[in-house]
């Protein structure tokens, strides 16, 4: 696209306009996807509980998310008198922005990414870890004990499970030999000769299970939604928020959920590749395969939320530090040892 604009604009302006268009091509559909994924989430919960879910606003209730968005947009933004106004308003902006910037390196098809950088996986880790600042600032700036307590709890939870996620990703990088997300996807082609995806790898399948559960905890989805335990924290670090400030937390949460579903598909289940390495399946655009896998993993997220009871906080910490951390560290040694044996060899 940049080359097309250079036909009548200087290169700097051509690159700038092309980049802005690429960002909008990703961000605008993502916002629509967030709205529809909230609708899907509510319909799945309703089906699990033998209810109908949203079915009044628009055909089949499809406009319910937009009606909810209009409602919060028209509400008054109330800022507590004792709150730190600047940080109070900055917190939801950080949460929402961080949820969007990670999509810059996600490969939607072979060679189709906003920024196909060689350290894409490191960028994902660095950018996603910034989300904890929005949570901490929201709780602290509210100047209320319940939001602050919830923010500390949420920060501890996010940091705890990011450690396990980091070791899981080390295993994937060791096996793929690259930090580039496109390269990781291409490295999953024709595994065992006919299957696409690291999920079929006996050494990496347990790591996918750890990553899936950790991604639920990282996004604070049930049964790990301890940051919003109604019986003790009212509504967590979002208690004092209203109107669009509250909606930004809401949108950021679901954007992070979609991102984690995308990473599950990209890192372990072939991303934009079809599940089987069979030529006719490659006629389907890669973005269709990627979206199908994202929707499947989102269904799993909703399924778990609707059926599994909430963990206690000590159970949450024990799972992260005493089970997932040693397990993921063990598999780093196991995968690296296996690769040294098979790819490098052992001297006689």
Order of alpha helices (4+ residues) and beta strands (2+ residues): alpha-alpha-alpha-alpha-alpha-alpha-alpha-alpha-alpha-alpha-alpha-alpha-alpha-alpha
